Amino acid sequence: MKNSFGILITVAVISFFIQTAEAQKTKQFQGTITYSITYTGENLTPATKAQLPTSSVVTVKDCKTKTEIVTGPVTQAAVTDGVTKTEIVLIDYMGTKYALKLSAQEITDGLAKVPASTVNKTSDTKVISGYTCKKAILSTKEEDGSISIDTIYYTEDIGCADLNFSTKFKDIPGAVLQYTEYMPQPQIEATAFYTTTEVKKSKISDNVFLIPSDFKEVTQEEFKKLFGGE
């Protein structure tokens, strides 16, 4: 009986440690990622470069993100939920604030209008801000027929498999900590380089991902009239 009892205790202890290890392994990230943004381009003048954003902050909690970026007098934010596949766009233009909700279908329809990217995941890795990141190459056929190549490094230790569902990185499972982005615009034909400068773990409130009370919610049609677009 004593031996049987001892075996039961041993099995229980082993089971406890296995469950604890699994719980720690699946515990999801909460915190912020800060990016530095630099640019290169033949027709990128100092005056134009001065108007472009130089940093971005992404708040992550499990499968939700809030990406904030400041361009001149405009503060923009995109709040995404990888579980519901929905997004909220927040625009603050010199104190005038608008919010636009996008459904999963609206996001799918929007992605169908932009050039699709082919992802080639490689075995190369790179340590960025303490995280071992995998390298991937994105090839995109632009509207003018040219092929743009973006190199990215991502980690599956931050976020979830659908963290990037609303972007061209939708097939990348986890947070992208370094990437290049081609900007095929007539006025600004350039490449932007996003590099993580800090990954900071912290407890994030769910309120971060809600529409602030001082923002006015608008429809897609109203949003287009206010800020242009198709």
Sequence and secondary structure as in RCSB ss.txt:
>XXXX:A:sequence
MKNSFGILITVAVISFFIQTAEAQKTKQFQGTITYSITYTGENLTPATKAQLPTSSVVTVKDCKTKTEIVTGPVT
QAAVTDGVTKTEIVLIDYMGTKYALKLSAQEITDGLAKVPASTVNKTSDTKVISGYTCKKAILSTKEEDGSISID
TIYYTEDIGCADLNFSTKFKDIPGAVLQYTEYMPQPQIEATAFYTTTEVKKSKISDNVFLIPSDFKEVTQEEFKK
LFGGE
>XXXX:A:secstr
 HHHHHHHHHHHHHHHHHHHHHHHHH   EEEEEEEEEEE TT  HHHHHTS  EEEEEEETTEEEEEEEETTEE
EEEEEETTTTEEEEEEEETTEEEEEEE HHHHHHHHHTS  EEEEEEEEEEEETTEEEEEEEEEEE TTS EEEE
EEEEETTSS TTTTTTSTTTTS SEEEEEEEEEE SS EEEEEEEEEEEEE    GGGGS  TTSEEE HHHHHH
HH   
